[in-house]
Amino acid sequence: MSLRSMLLAGLCTLALPGCVVSVTEERLAAAPLSPLAHGPVLHDSVASDAPHGISQARLKVLDDVMKSYVADGKLAGAVVMIHQDGREVFSEAYGWRDREAGDRMEEDDIFRIASQTKALTSVAIMMLMEEGKLVLDDPLGKFLPDWSKTTVAVAKDKGGYDVVPAKRAITIRDLLSHSAGISYGTGPAEQAWKDAGVYGWYFADKTVPVSDVVAKMAKLPMAAQPGEAWVYGYNTDILGVVVEKLSGKSLDVFFKERLIDPLGRTDTSFCLPPEKASRLAVVYSAKDGKSERAADPGGWQGTGHVGQGHYLNGPCKAFAGGAGLLSTAHDYSRFLEMLRQGGTLDGRYYLSRKSVEQMSQNALATATFQPGQGFGLGFRITEDPGVMGNLGSVGDYGWGGAYHSTYWVDPAEGLTVSFMTQLIPAGGLDTQTKLRALIYSALE
């Protein structure tokens, strides 16, 4: 497999982004009503002294387009939440949490956020840096000795591959920026990774801790030399193990104590409590221009898991820093607002302003990401909206998840955007591209 093909294989697991919240635990009765009958929560554009504005009339176009996705059967349901200058300006649930049961989507419904977990793990690493427990250029082997010396698979012209030593050590910075050469098992040595039982982003079905899997990875040949290419893969799962090693706590406990409970994120976790099962959004898959209910629990397709998954009934043993959390649009918006405000929220400190700035600047020295975009310490970053080919601002940053969710922060416009849905595979659906275009075209 060529390096380009391997990169695309990693990217295909994601669809890249191109308050008044109901907190009741009771569901509305499943009635044969259209889920499109209610309108969005649209507040005044901004307070009179706020620096930015957004048009409620133009946001109505976004509302109509989201309703059309549901009416056409392309999406079963979704939640869109937009904040500007810390104030909710748009919040709406569309369609169905469970279409077959007639259970309407609510704003407090819970979603599998997959790779949106990476942002929390990246912030956790920066927290440990601020505590003096690491620096970004530390070699990974300093904390995980199995990674002191690694190898790289180099494809031969006539098939097969050679295994060569890595030219240098993998660093924490490499992992944060996905330039360590570590894929999700794709690349010249793909069969070796499969034979080792290490392949794909999904950990929720594993009965061993992530650290056990990461130790296996160290013995396998990587897909590229450290620092030479942007390769999407297990980088942030490895960082999750580093967080555990340096903090002395499991990743779920670290998140809960440092980034979940303090932010008031009451519905963010790796495993779903049984009492919240009725709020977990059903997973659908795109097929022939429509969405159909995915299998339960489902199984492996390509480089990932397609189905309802193992988030409710376990085994709940592998707390993956790369793709493991469940959350809501509201919970994730709280996290994004903390980043937008430079590492603080409601008077509480999480990260320094300079750490957030470092995370949201391009960190790729020789590797490249996508046209008009760079990649920082955990996020894609818009560098040139014209070259990127969609509306945005220089310096807006974000990412997305395998279930077609996405988010971003735009410091210049005071925006945070959280889009939650459960569609895998997404079949090339253009929801995220339109979402970005319609939100930016509504700015005043």
MORAFEN-V305886 format. One record per residue. N is the residue number from 1. OMEGA is omega as a letter, one per 40 degrees, with the letter a starting at -180 (none if undefined). Layout:
<<N,OMEGA> <N,OMEGA>>
//
This chain:
<<1,i> <2,i> <3,i> <4,a> <5,i> <6,i> <7,a> <8,i> <9,i> <10,a> <11,a> <12,i> <13,a> <14,i> <15,a> <16,i> <17,i> <18,none> <19,i> <20,a> <21,i> <22,i> <23,i> <24,a> <25,a> <26,i> <27,i> <28,i> <29,i> <30,a> <31,a> <32,i> <33,i> <34,i> <35,a> <36,a> <37,a> <38,a> <39,a> <40,i> <41,a> <42,a> <43,i> <44,a> <45,i> <46,i> <47,a> <48,a> <49,a> <50,a> <51,a> <52,i> <53,i> <54,a> <55,i> <56,a> <57,a> <58,i> <59,i> <60,i> <61,i> <62,i> <63,a> <64,a> <65,i> <66,i> <67,a> <68,i> <69,i> <70,a> <71,a> <72,i> <73,a> <74,i> <75,i> <76,a> <77,a> <78,i> <79,i> <80,i> <81,a> <82,i> <83,i> <84,a> <85,i> <86,a> <87,i> <88,i> <89,i> <90,i> <91,a> <92,i> <93,a> <94,i> <95,a> <96,i> <97,i> <98,a> <99,a> <100,i> <101,a> <102,a> <103,a> <104,i> <105,i> <106,a> <107,a> <108,i> <109,a> <110,a> <111,i> <112,a> <113,i> <114,a> <115,i> <116,i> <117,a> <118,a> <119,i> <120,i> <121,i> <122,i> <123,i> <124,i> <125,i> <126,i> <127,i> <128,i> <129,a> <130,i> <131,i> <132,a> <133,i> <134,i> <135,a> <136,a> <137,i> <138,i> <139,i> <140,a> <141,i> <142,a> <143,i> <144,a> <145,i> <146,a> <147,a> <148,i> <149,a> <150,i> <151,a> <152,i> <153,i> <154,a> <155,i> <156,a> <157,a> <158,i> <159,a> <160,a> <161,i> <162,i> <163,a> <164,i> <165,i> <166,a> <167,i> <168,i> <169,i> <170,a> <171,i> <172,i> <173,i> <174,a> <175,a> <176,a> <177,a> <178,i> <179,a> <180,a> <181,a> <182,a> <183,i> <184,i> <185,i> <186,i> <187,a> <188,a> <189,a> <190,a> <191,i> <192,i> <193,i> <194,i> <195,i> <196,a> <197,a> <198,a> <199,i> <200,a> <201,a> <202,a> <203,a> <204,a> <205,a> <206,a> <207,i> <208,i> <209,a> <210,a> <211,i> <212,i> <213,i> <214,i> <215,i> <216,a> <217,a> <218,a> <219,a> <220,i> <221,a> <222,a> <223,a> <224,i> <225,i> <226,i> <227,a> <228,a> <229,i> <230,a> <231,a> <232,a> <233,a> <234,a> <235,a> <236,i> <237,i> <238,i> <239,i> <240,i> <241,i> <242,i> <243,i> <244,a> <245,a> <246,a> <247,a> <248,a> <249,i> <250,a> <251,i> <252,i> <253,i> <254,i> <255,a> <256,a> <257,a> <258,a> <259,a> <260,a> <261,a> <262,i> <263,a> <264,a> <265,a> <266,a> <267,i> <268,a> <269,i> <270,a> <271,a> <272,i> <273,a> <274,a> <275,i> <276,a> <277,a> <278,i> <279,i> <280,a> <281,i> <282,i> <283,i> <284,i> <285,i> <286,i> <287,i> <288,i> <289,i> <290,i> <291,i> <292,a> <293,i> <294,a> <295,i> <296,e> <297,a> <298,a> <299,a> <300,i> <301,a> <302,a> <303,a> <304,a> <305,i> <306,a> <307,a> <308,i> <309,a> <310,a> <311,a> <312,a> <313,i> <314,e> <315,i> <316,i> <317,a> <318,a> <319,a> <320,i> <321,a> <322,a> <323,a> <324,a> <325,i> <326,i> <327,i> <328,i> <329,i> <330,i> <331,a> <332,i> <333,i> <334,i> <335,a> <336,a> <337,i> <338,i> <339,a> <340,a> <341,i> <342,i> <343,i> <344,i> <345,i> <346,i> <347,a> <348,a> <349,i> <350,i> <351,i> <352,i> <353,a> <354,i> <355,i> <356,i> <357,a> <358,a> <359,a> <360,i> <361,i> <362,a> <363,a> <364,a> <365,a> <366,i> <367,i> <368,a> <369,a> <370,a> <371,i> <372,a> <373,i> <374,i> <375,a> <376,a> <377,i> <378,a> <379,i> <380,a> <381,i> <382,i> <383,i> <384,a> <385,i> <386,i> <387,i> <388,i> <389,i> <390,a> <391,i> <392,i> <393,i> <394,i> <395,i> <396,a> <397,a> <398,i> <399,a> <400,a> <401,a> <402,a> <403,i> <404,i> <405,i> <406,i> <407,i> <408,i> <409,i> <410,a> <411,a> <412,a> <413,i> <414,a> <415,i> <416,a> <417,i> <418,i> <419,a> <420,i> <421,a> <422,a> <423,i> <424,e> <425,a> <426,i> <427,i> <428,a> <429,a> <430,a> <431,a> <432,i> <433,i> <434,i> <435,a> <436,a> <437,a> <438,i> <439,a> <440,i> <441,i> <442,a> <443,i> <444,none>>
//
